[in-house]
């Protein structure tokens, strides 16, 4: 490494023979929040000079263009895009994202260490830098069944992987509070490597945030409004402002950000479906949304670049400066971010490249992950007495948190009956990893299905089968179809499969090119329009988060209805 640095130093002394010069650009300085005109000299993937240089054979004139750092996504689960890492990278690089920090805990909850190794190996040949945080909480809680358990000993075998840079979001708050041995060992292990530990502080009080901070957890992406964001900054946290498919928190947090505290904020997506990613991008979309709503463009770019690098302890990324990796974007202006060139590690990228013909083999255990006992109509019955109130999961638009609603519900022969006028539908979660036969049942408000059923093997974080519908017959057909295709998304109406997206990799990702999967998702959502009265939200993404028992207030697992505030399972009927 010292020889390489020496080589860069020598080249900085004499810039006559560099690899690339970008000439006459307007450089965005994310340190001082200003712009200035200069040339950039690039050698062996790094910036070795900023000034005014003679043109060489490989010079690109970027007059009247801005040069900004490549964007960094501070927290994303690639599995939620439904394509493997190598395909995901092809989809995002054209939007200017050159680095992502990912937590592969979705596939880890299904396939354990084998799943993480697959993600690391597949990401190794990606167009962008995919940096991994090791999943800290597999399973996420003790209140559901998943496919694997990862101890500190399991994670130790991955800690020295080149792409690993820290410990991913710590969801198991009780394990931290009670300083349980294995959680403390995970924290010790990553602190010894001087890695950063990510938080998951949904609904935590001031005292609980104190405990997180004491445990060396240094960032959080679960703030949902200005007040929560400010509280976290005051506790020393970096706040990752999330704008994804289900959780859209940017506009609510935006009033908290100003020139005095902007270095404590950065952008992330957390979870974003592929069709939305293709259409609008990820971090670039967050920048444009923030700027449109009044944020200084230079602060927005700072949040998308150097702030994320510093937040995660990533060296030599996120800035246009000597010694930094030449991950750069050439754009028209700082508002709409129209990209002319993406430069990755000093090379101008062909952003419409075709997928590689040879991809790594996927272990058969990961491709055969849906292990489901037969589900009968009787297993879907929810006992409800006449004129009985029930607990209902109420969806909040644009949020992954829910409310606990209590109301009278309809019944027939002593069992719950969906009410389309009140939008009270049946929801089902079936364990699909270990043939346990567990089936959790609940009532949901806010999906606005008019007929039929939808089902998915994407159900955060344990990824059991989740389904919702207006009738038991369609729900059963949707569940059985998922068993037959070994995972995916399915829409059923009147006993017929209307549309589906097959996700055979752990029931989470496709093994097809992202363009193919994108078309499938477009067709799926077009068909969904025919049975839903809710066109402004990603219904499948929302459904997947209704199973996550670490996000308030009421969720459904394969073990039953879960009150997150009380941290216990409760009956549907009161």
FIKE-245509 format. One line per field, with one value per residue (C-alpha): residue number from 1; residue in three letters; chain; z negated, y negated, x. Coordinates in steps of 0.5 Angstrom, whole numbers, plus 500, padded with zeros to 3 digits. Each point is the difference from the previous one (the first is absolute). Layout:
# residues N
resi (NUM; ...)
resn (ALA; ...)
chain (A; ...)
zz (Z; ...)
yy (Y; ...)
xx (X; ...)
This chain:
# residues 574
resi (1; 2; 3; 4; 5; 6; 7; 8; 9; 10; 11; 12; 13; 14; 15; 16; 17; 18; 19; 20; 21; 22; 23; 24; 25; 26; 27; 28; 29; 30; 31; 32; 33; 34; 35; 36; 37; 38; 39; 40; 41; 42; 43; 44; 45; 46; 47; 48; 49; 50; 51; 52; 53; 54; 55; 56; 57; 58; 59; 60; 61; 62; 63; 64; 65; 66; 67; 68; 69; 70; 71; 72; 73; 74; 75; 76; 77; 78; 79; 80; 81; 82; 83; 84; 85; 86; 87; 88; 89; 90; 91; 92; 93; 94; 95; 96; 97; 98; 99; 100; 101; 102; 103; 104; 105; 106; 107; 108; 109; 110; 111; 112; 113; 114; 115; 116; 117; 118; 119; 120; 121; 122; 123; 124; 125; 126; 127; 128; 129; 130; 131; 132; 133; 134; 135; 136; 137; 138; 139; 140; 141; 142; 143; 144; 145; 146; 147; 148; 149; 150; 151; 152; 153; 154; 155; 156; 157; 158; 159; 160; 161; 162; 163; 164; 165; 166; 167; 168; 169; 170; 171; 172; 173; 174; 175; 176; 177; 178; 179; 180; 181; 182; 183; 184; 185; 186; 187; 188; 189; 190; 191; 192; 193; 194; 195; 196; 197; 198; 199; 200; 201; 202; 203; 204; 205; 206; 207; 208; 209; 210; 211; 212; 213; 214; 215; 216; 217; 218; 219; 220; 221; 222; 223; 224; 225; 226; 227; 228; 229; 230; 231; 232; 233; 234; 235; 236; 237; 238; 239; 240; 241; 242; 243; 244; 245; 246; 247; 248; 249; 250; 251; 252; 253; 254; 255; 256; 257; 258; 259; 260; 261; 262; 263; 264; 265; 266; 267; 268; 269; 270; 271; 272; 273; 274; 275; 276; 277; 278; 279; 280; 281; 282; 283; 284; 285; 286; 287; 288; 289; 290; 291; 292; 293; 294; 295; 296; 297; 298; 299; 300; 301; 302; 303; 304; 305; 306; 307; 308; 309; 310; 311; 312; 313; 314; 315; 316; 317; 318; 319; 320; 321; 322; 323; 324; 325; 326; 327; 328; 329; 330; 331; 332; 333; 334; 335; 336; 337; 338; 339; 340; 341; 342; 343; 344; 345; 346; 347; 348; 349; 350; 351; 352; 353; 354; 355; 356; 357; 358; 359; 360; 361; 362; 363; 364; 365; 366; 367; 368; 369; 370; 371; 372; 373; 374; 375; 376; 377; 378; 379; 380; 381; 382; 383; 384; 385; 386; 387; 388; 389; 390; 391; 392; 393; 394; 395; 396; 397; 398; 399; 400; 401; 402; 403; 404; 405; 406; 407; 408; 409; 410; 411; 412; 413; 414; 415; 416; 417; 418; 419; 420; 421; 422; 423; 424; 425; 426; 427; 428; 429; 430; 431; 432; 433; 434; 435; 436; 437; 438; 439; 440; 441; 442; 443; 444; 445; 446; 447; 448; 449; 450; 451; 452; 453; 454; 455; 456; 457; 458; 459; 460; 461; 462; 463; 464; 465; 466; 467; 468; 469; 470; 471; 472; 473; 474; 475; 476; 477; 478; 479; 480; 481; 482; 483; 484; 485; 486; 487; 488; 489; 490; 491; 492; 493; 494; 495; 496; 497; 498; 499; 500; 501; 502; 503; 504; 505; 506; 507; 508; 509; 510; 511; 512; 513; 514; 515; 516; 517; 518; 519; 520; 521; 522; 523; 524; 525; 526; 527; 528; 529; 530; 531; 532; 533; 534; 535; 536; 537; 538; 539; 540; 541; 542; 543; 544; 545; 546; 547; 548; 549; 550; 551; 552; 553; 554; 555; 556; 557; 558; 559; 560; 561; 562; 563; 564; 565; 566; 567; 568; 569; 570; 571; 572; 573; 574)
resn (UNK; UNK; UNK; UNK; UNK; UNK; UNK; UNK; UNK; UNK; UNK; UNK; UNK; UNK; UNK; UNK; UNK; UNK; UNK; UNK; UNK; UNK; UNK; UNK; UNK; UNK; UNK; UNK; UNK; UNK; UNK; UNK; UNK; UNK; UNK; UNK; UNK; UNK; UNK; UNK; UNK; UNK; UNK; UNK; UNK; UNK; UNK; UNK; UNK; UNK; UNK; UNK; UNK; UNK; UNK; UNK; UNK; UNK; UNK; UNK; UNK; UNK; UNK; UNK; UNK; UNK; UNK; UNK; UNK; UNK; UNK; UNK; UNK; UNK; UNK; UNK; UNK; UNK; UNK; UNK; UNK; UNK; UNK; UNK; UNK; UNK; UNK; UNK; UNK; UNK; UNK; UNK; UNK; UNK; UNK; UNK; UNK; UNK; UNK; UNK; UNK; UNK; UNK; UNK; UNK; UNK; UNK; UNK; UNK; UNK; UNK; UNK; UNK; UNK; UNK; UNK; UNK; UNK; UNK; UNK; UNK; UNK; UNK; UNK; UNK; UNK; UNK; UNK; UNK; UNK; UNK; UNK; UNK; UNK; UNK; UNK; UNK; UNK; UNK; UNK; UNK; UNK; UNK; UNK; UNK; UNK; UNK; UNK; UNK; UNK; UNK; UNK; UNK; UNK; UNK; UNK; UNK; UNK; UNK; UNK; UNK; UNK; UNK; UNK; UNK; UNK; UNK; UNK; UNK; UNK; UNK; UNK; UNK; UNK; UNK; UNK; UNK; UNK; UNK; UNK; UNK; UNK; UNK; UNK; UNK; UNK; UNK; UNK; UNK; UNK; UNK; UNK; UNK; UNK; UNK; UNK; UNK; UNK; UNK; UNK; UNK; UNK; UNK; UNK; UNK; UNK; UNK; UNK; UNK; UNK; UNK; UNK; UNK; UNK; UNK; UNK; UNK; UNK; UNK; UNK; UNK; UNK; UNK; UNK; UNK; UNK; UNK; UNK; UNK; UNK; UNK; UNK; UNK; UNK; UNK; UNK; UNK; UNK; UNK; UNK; UNK; UNK; UNK; UNK; UNK; UNK; UNK; UNK; UNK; UNK; UNK; UNK; UNK; UNK; UNK; UNK; UNK; UNK; UNK; UNK; UNK; UNK; UNK; UNK; UNK; UNK; UNK; UNK; UNK; UNK; UNK; UNK; UNK; UNK; UNK; UNK; UNK; UNK; UNK; UNK; UNK; UNK; UNK; UNK; UNK; UNK; UNK; UNK; UNK; UNK; UNK; UNK; UNK; UNK; UNK; UNK; UNK; UNK; UNK; UNK; UNK; UNK; UNK; UNK; UNK; UNK; UNK; UNK; UNK; UNK; UNK; UNK; UNK; UNK; UNK; UNK; UNK; UNK; UNK; UNK; UNK; UNK; UNK; UNK; UNK; UNK; UNK; UNK; UNK; UNK; UNK; UNK; UNK; UNK; UNK; UNK; UNK; UNK; UNK; UNK; UNK; UNK; UNK; UNK; UNK; UNK; UNK; UNK; UNK; UNK; UNK; UNK; UNK; UNK; UNK; UNK; UNK; UNK; UNK; UNK; UNK; UNK; UNK; UNK; UNK; UNK; UNK; UNK; UNK; UNK; UNK; UNK; UNK; UNK; UNK; UNK; UNK; UNK; UNK; UNK; UNK; UNK; UNK; UNK; UNK; UNK; UNK; UNK; UNK; UNK; UNK; UNK; UNK; UNK; UNK; UNK; UNK; UNK; UNK; UNK; UNK; UNK; UNK; UNK; UNK; UNK; UNK; UNK; UNK; UNK; UNK; UNK; UNK; UNK; UNK; UNK; UNK; UNK; UNK; UNK; UNK; UNK; UNK; UNK; UNK; UNK; UNK; UNK; UNK; UNK; UNK; UNK; UNK; UNK; UNK; UNK; UNK; UNK; UNK; UNK; UNK; UNK; UNK; UNK; UNK; UNK; UNK; UNK; UNK; UNK; UNK; UNK; UNK; UNK; UNK; UNK; UNK; UNK; UNK; UNK; UNK; UNK; UNK; UNK; UNK; UNK; UNK; UNK; UNK; UNK; UNK; UNK; UNK; UNK; UNK; UNK; UNK; UNK; UNK; UNK; UNK; UNK; UNK; UNK; UNK; UNK; UNK; UNK; UNK; UNK; UNK; UNK; UNK; UNK; UNK; UNK; UNK; UNK; UNK; UNK; UNK; UNK; UNK; UNK; UNK; UNK; UNK; UNK; UNK; UNK; UNK; UNK; UNK; UNK; UNK; UNK; UNK; UNK; UNK; UNK; UNK; UNK; UNK; UNK; UNK; UNK; UNK; UNK; UNK; UNK; UNK; UNK; UNK; UNK; UNK; UNK; UNK; UNK; UNK; UNK; UNK; UNK; UNK; UNK; UNK; UNK; UNK; UNK; UNK; UNK; UNK; UNK; UNK; UNK; UNK; UNK; UNK; UNK; UNK; UNK; UNK; UNK; UNK; UNK; UNK; UNK; UNK; UNK; UNK; UNK; UNK; UNK; UNK; UNK)
chain (A; A; A; A; A; A; A; A; A; A; A; A; A; A; A; A; A; A; A; A; A; A; A; A; A; A; A; A; A; A; A; A; A; A; A; A; A; A; A; A; A; A; A; A; A; A; A; A; A; A; A; A; A; A; A; A; A; A; A; A; A; A; A; A; A; A; A; A; A; A; A; A; A; A; A; A; A; A; A; A; A; A; A; A; A; A; A; A; A; A; A; A; A; A; A; A; A; A; A; A; A; A; A; A; A; A; A; A; A; A; A; A; A; A; A; A; A; A; A; A; A; A; A; A; A; A; A; A; A; A; A; A; A; A; A; A; A; A; A; A; A; A; A; A; A; A; A; A; A; A; A; A; A; A; A; A; A; A; A; A; A; A; A; A; A; A; A; A; A; A; A; A; A; A; A; A; A; A; A; A; A; A; A; A; A; A; A; A; A; A; A; A; A; A; A; A; A; A; A; A; A; A; A; A; A; A; A; A; A; A; A; A; A; A; A; A; A; A; A; A; A; A; A; A; A; A; A; A; A; A; A; A; A; A; A; A; A; A; A; A; A; A; A; A; A; A; A; A; A; A; A; A; A; A; A; A; A; A; A; A; A; A; A; A; A; A; A; A; A; A; A; A; A; A; A; A; A; A; A; A; A; A; A; A; A; A; A; A; A; A; A; A; A; A; A; A; A; A; A; A; A; A; A; A; A; A; A; A; A; A; A; A; A; A; A; A; A; A; A; A; A; A; A; A; A; A; A; A; A; A; A; A; A; A; A; A; A; A; A; A; A; A; A; A; A; A; A; A; A; A; A; A; A; A; A; A; A; A; A; A; A; A; A; A; A; A; A; A; A; A; A; A; A; A; A; A; A; A; A; A; A; A; A; A; A; A; A; A; A; A; A; A; A; A; A; A; A; A; A; A; A; A; A; A; A; A; A; A; A; A; A; A; A; A; A; A; A; A; A; A; A; A; A; A; A; A; A; A; A; A; A; A; A; A; A; A; A; A; A; A; A; A; A; A; A; A; A; A; A; A; A; A; A; A; A; A; A; A; A; A; A; A; A; A; A; A; A; A; A; A; A; A; A; A; A; A; A; A; A; A; A; A; A; A; A; A; A; A; A; A; A; A; A; A; A; A; A; A; A; A; A; A; A; A; A; A; A; A; A; A; A; A; A; A; A; A; A; A; A; A; A; A; A; A; A; A; A; A; A; A; A; A; A; A; A; A; A; A; A; A; A; A; A; A; A; A; A; A; A; A; A; A; A; A; A; A; A; A; A; A; A; A; A; A; A; A; A; A; A; A; A; A; A; A)
zz (500; 498; 507; 504; 496; 502; 507; 499; 497; 505; 506; 496; 501; 507; 504; 507; 500; 496; 503; 500; 500; 499; 502; 499; 495; 494; 494; 494; 494; 495; 494; 501; 503; 506; 508; 504; 507; 501; 503; 497; 501; 499; 500; 498; 498; 495; 500; 500; 502; 500; 504; 507; 504; 508; 504; 501; 505; 495; 498; 499; 501; 495; 501; 497; 496; 493; 497; 494; 496; 501; 496; 494; 497; 492; 499; 505; 500; 507; 499; 500; 507; 502; 504; 499; 498; 507; 503; 495; 501; 508; 498; 495; 504; 505; 494; 498; 494; 500; 493; 495; 493; 499; 495; 503; 494; 504; 503; 494; 497; 505; 502; 494; 502; 506; 502; 498; 504; 506; 500; 498; 506; 505; 498; 501; 508; 499; 504; 494; 493; 495; 493; 495; 493; 496; 498; 492; 499; 503; 498; 499; 494; 496; 502; 507; 504; 505; 504; 496; 494; 500; 494; 499; 502; 507; 501; 498; 507; 504; 496; 504; 507; 504; 501; 493; 496; 494; 496; 503; 497; 493; 499; 494; 495; 494; 501; 500; 494; 496; 503; 502; 501; 508; 502; 495; 504; 507; 498; 497; 506; 505; 495; 500; 508; 499; 504; 499; 497; 503; 496; 500; 495; 502; 495; 494; 495; 498; 494; 505; 505; 495; 499; 508; 500; 494; 504; 505; 505; 504; 505; 502; 505; 497; 498; 503; 499; 498; 492; 501; 504; 496; 494; 503; 502; 493; 498; 505; 505; 507; 503; 507; 503; 503; 507; 503; 502; 494; 495; 502; 495; 503; 501; 492; 498; 505; 495; 495; 505; 500; 502; 493; 499; 507; 499; 496; 505; 506; 505; 500; 504; 495; 504; 508; 505; 507; 504; 496; 500; 507; 501; 495; 497; 493; 497; 506; 499; 492; 502; 506; 495; 494; 505; 503; 493; 498; 498; 502; 506; 497; 494; 503; 504; 494; 496; 506; 500; 495; 494; 502; 501; 493; 497; 501; 500; 507; 502; 507; 502; 501; 502; 506; 497; 500; 498; 500; 505; 507; 499; 503; 504; 506; 499; 504; 493; 493; 500; 505; 500; 507; 501; 506; 497; 494; 499; 495; 498; 505; 506; 504; 499; 506; 495; 505; 500; 501; 494; 500; 503; 495; 493; 493; 499; 494; 495; 501; 493; 501; 506; 496; 494; 500; 495; 499; 497; 503; 498; 499; 500; 493; 498; 503; 495; 495; 494; 499; 496; 502; 499; 497; 501; 503; 501; 507; 503; 503; 506; 500; 507; 501; 494; 497; 493; 499; 495; 496; 502; 495; 504; 501; 505; 504; 499; 503; 497; 494; 504; 503; 507; 504; 501; 506; 499; 493; 504; 494; 504; 497; 500; 499; 499; 501; 497; 506; 498; 496; 501; 493; 502; 497; 503; 497; 501; 500; 502; 505; 501; 506; 506; 503; 504; 504; 501; 501; 496; 500; 497; 499; 497; 499; 493; 496; 496; 500; 507; 498; 505; 499; 504; 499; 504; 500; 500; 497; 507; 504; 494; 500; 507; 500; 494; 504; 506; 496; 498; 507; 503; 494; 498; 503; 500; 502; 502; 500; 502; 501; 499; 505; 500; 503; 500; 496; 500; 498; 495; 499; 497; 492; 502; 501; 506; 508; 503; 507; 502; 497; 507; 500; 492; 501; 506; 496; 494; 505; 502; 493; 498; 506; 498; 493; 502; 502; 493; 495; 499; 497; 506; 496; 496; 502; 497; 500; 496; 495; 499; 499; 494; 497; 497; 497; 492; 499; 503; 496; 498; 503; 504; 502; 500; 501; 493; 500; 499; 496; 496; 501; 495; 494; 504; 499; 505; 499; 502; 506; 496; 494)
yy (500; 495; 502; 498; 493; 499; 501; 495; 495; 500; 499; 494; 497; 501; 500; 501; 508; 501; 504; 495; 492; 497; 493; 494; 503; 496; 504; 501; 500; 504; 497; 493; 500; 496; 501; 498; 501; 505; 506; 507; 504; 508; 505; 508; 498; 494; 493; 498; 492; 495; 493; 498; 505; 501; 505; 507; 505; 502; 494; 499; 492; 499; 493; 497; 507; 501; 506; 503; 506; 507; 501; 504; 504; 500; 506; 505; 507; 502; 506; 495; 498; 508; 501; 502; 495; 501; 498; 495; 496; 500; 496; 495; 498; 496; 496; 498; 504; 503; 503; 503; 503; 506; 504; 507; 502; 502; 506; 501; 501; 506; 503; 498; 500; 503; 494; 495; 503; 500; 493; 498; 505; 497; 493; 501; 499; 494; 494; 496; 501; 504; 499; 505; 499; 507; 502; 498; 503; 507; 501; 493; 502; 506; 499; 504; 505; 499; 505; 499; 497; 496; 500; 496; 506; 501; 493; 500; 504; 494; 495; 499; 500; 495; 497; 500; 493; 501; 503; 499; 497; 502; 502; 504; 494; 505; 504; 493; 498; 506; 500; 508; 503; 502; 493; 497; 504; 498; 493; 501; 504; 494; 495; 504; 499; 492; 501; 496; 503; 498; 499; 502; 495; 500; 498; 499; 495; 496; 504; 506; 496; 498; 508; 501; 494; 503; 507; 496; 500; 494; 499; 501; 500; 501; 492; 499; 492; 494; 501; 507; 498; 494; 505; 505; 494; 498; 507; 500; 504; 499; 500; 504; 497; 505; 500; 506; 504; 501; 495; 493; 496; 495; 494; 501; 500; 494; 494; 503; 499; 493; 498; 501; 507; 503; 504; 504; 502; 505; 503; 508; 504; 506; 504; 498; 504; 501; 497; 493; 501; 500; 494; 495; 503; 500; 495; 495; 500; 498; 494; 498; 500; 497; 494; 499; 499; 495; 503; 497; 505; 500; 502; 505; 503; 500; 504; 505; 500; 499; 500; 507; 502; 497; 503; 507; 499; 500; 497; 497; 499; 495; 494; 497; 499; 502; 508; 501; 506; 497; 502; 494; 497; 495; 497; 494; 496; 501; 501; 505; 504; 502; 504; 500; 505; 504; 501; 506; 501; 495; 504; 497; 505; 503; 500; 504; 506; 507; 505; 505; 506; 504; 499; 504; 506; 500; 505; 505; 499; 492; 502; 505; 496; 500; 506; 499; 505; 501; 494; 501; 496; 501; 498; 493; 499; 494; 501; 494; 500; 496; 492; 502; 494; 502; 498; 497; 499; 493; 498; 493; 497; 499; 503; 507; 499; 502; 498; 505; 499; 503; 500; 505; 505; 504; 508; 506; 506; 498; 498; 493; 498; 494; 494; 496; 494; 499; 503; 505; 506; 507; 500; 507; 502; 507; 502; 503; 502; 506; 503; 498; 499; 493; 496; 493; 496; 493; 494; 494; 494; 495; 505; 499; 506; 500; 508; 506; 501; 498; 504; 500; 503; 493; 499; 496; 503; 507; 501; 504; 500; 494; 500; 495; 501; 499; 508; 506; 504; 495; 499; 508; 500; 494; 504; 506; 497; 497; 507; 502; 495; 500; 493; 493; 495; 503; 497; 504; 498; 505; 506; 498; 498; 493; 498; 502; 499; 506; 499; 507; 497; 501; 498; 493; 499; 502; 503; 496; 493; 494; 498; 506; 500; 493; 501; 506; 495; 495; 505; 502; 493; 499; 506; 498; 493; 505; 502; 495; 493; 497; 498; 495; 506; 506; 505; 506; 496; 498; 507; 502; 495; 502; 506; 496; 501; 495; 494; 497; 501; 506; 506; 507; 506; 507; 501; 495; 493; 496; 493; 497; 495; 505; 505; 506; 504; 498; 503; 497; 500; 496)
xx (500; 506; 503; 493; 500; 507; 498; 494; 505; 505; 494; 497; 507; 500; 493; 503; 498; 493; 495; 494; 499; 493; 501; 497; 494; 497; 502; 495; 504; 496; 505; 499; 493; 502; 502; 506; 503; 506; 503; 500; 506; 499; 505; 499; 492; 502; 500; 507; 500; 495; 502; 501; 504; 502; 495; 503; 497; 495; 497; 492; 498; 494; 499; 493; 500; 500; 505; 497; 502; 496; 494; 500; 494; 501; 496; 496; 498; 501; 496; 494; 501; 499; 506; 507; 506; 503; 493; 499; 506; 499; 493; 503; 506; 496; 497; 507; 500; 508; 500; 495; 500; 495; 498; 499; 495; 494; 504; 503; 494; 498; 507; 504; 508; 499; 495; 505; 506; 496; 499; 507; 502; 495; 502; 507; 499; 495; 501; 499; 504; 495; 502; 497; 498; 500; 493; 499; 493; 499; 495; 497; 496; 498; 492; 500; 504; 505; 505; 506; 504; 507; 504; 506; 504; 497; 501; 507; 502; 498; 503; 506; 496; 503; 493; 498; 500; 496; 494; 493; 494; 499; 493; 500; 500; 498; 507; 503; 497; 501; 507; 499; 507; 499; 498; 506; 504; 498; 501; 507; 502; 498; 503; 507; 500; 498; 494; 493; 494; 493; 494; 493; 496; 493; 496; 505; 500; 505; 503; 500; 504; 505; 501; 501; 505; 504; 500; 504; 494; 501; 495; 492; 496; 493; 498; 494; 499; 504; 499; 503; 506; 502; 500; 504; 505; 501; 501; 506; 497; 501; 493; 499; 494; 496; 496; 498; 494; 496; 503; 501; 502; 504; 495; 498; 508; 502; 498; 505; 506; 504; 507; 502; 498; 500; 506; 496; 495; 501; 495; 498; 495; 499; 496; 498; 496; 503; 495; 501; 507; 500; 495; 503; 507; 501; 505; 499; 493; 501; 504; 495; 494; 504; 502; 494; 497; 505; 507; 506; 502; 508; 497; 496; 506; 504; 495; 500; 508; 505; 495; 498; 508; 502; 493; 503; 507; 502; 506; 502; 493; 494; 504; 504; 507; 507; 501; 492; 498; 498; 492; 498; 493; 500; 493; 497; 497; 499; 493; 498; 507; 499; 506; 505; 506; 500; 508; 501; 507; 503; 496; 495; 494; 496; 493; 496; 504; 497; 501; 506; 499; 503; 497; 502; 496; 495; 500; 493; 499; 499; 495; 496; 498; 492; 499; 492; 495; 494; 495; 493; 494; 498; 507; 498; 494; 501; 495; 495; 494; 494; 501; 507; 505; 507; 507; 502; 506; 499; 505; 503; 501; 507; 502; 503; 497; 493; 494; 496; 493; 494; 494; 494; 501; 495; 499; 497; 499; 504; 506; 503; 497; 503; 497; 502; 496; 504; 506; 501; 504; 502; 508; 504; 507; 502; 507; 504; 507; 499; 494; 497; 493; 499; 495; 499; 493; 498; 496; 503; 497; 503; 502; 493; 500; 493; 501; 504; 507; 507; 506; 507; 506; 503; 498; 505; 504; 499; 497; 495; 494; 495; 493; 494; 494; 492; 499; 503; 500; 504; 505; 501; 501; 505; 504; 500; 503; 506; 501; 500; 505; 504; 499; 498; 494; 493; 493; 494; 493; 494; 504; 505; 507; 500; 508; 506; 507; 505; 505; 503; 507; 498; 493; 503; 503; 500; 505; 498; 503; 497; 497; 496; 498; 498; 495; 497; 499; 497; 495; 499; 498; 496; 496; 499; 497; 494; 499; 502; 497; 507; 505; 504; 504; 504; 495; 505; 506; 495; 497; 507; 501; 494; 504; 506; 499; 505; 496; 494; 494; 497; 503; 498; 505; 500; 498; 495; 498; 505; 500; 507; 498; 499; 505; 495; 495; 493; 493; 497; 493; 499)
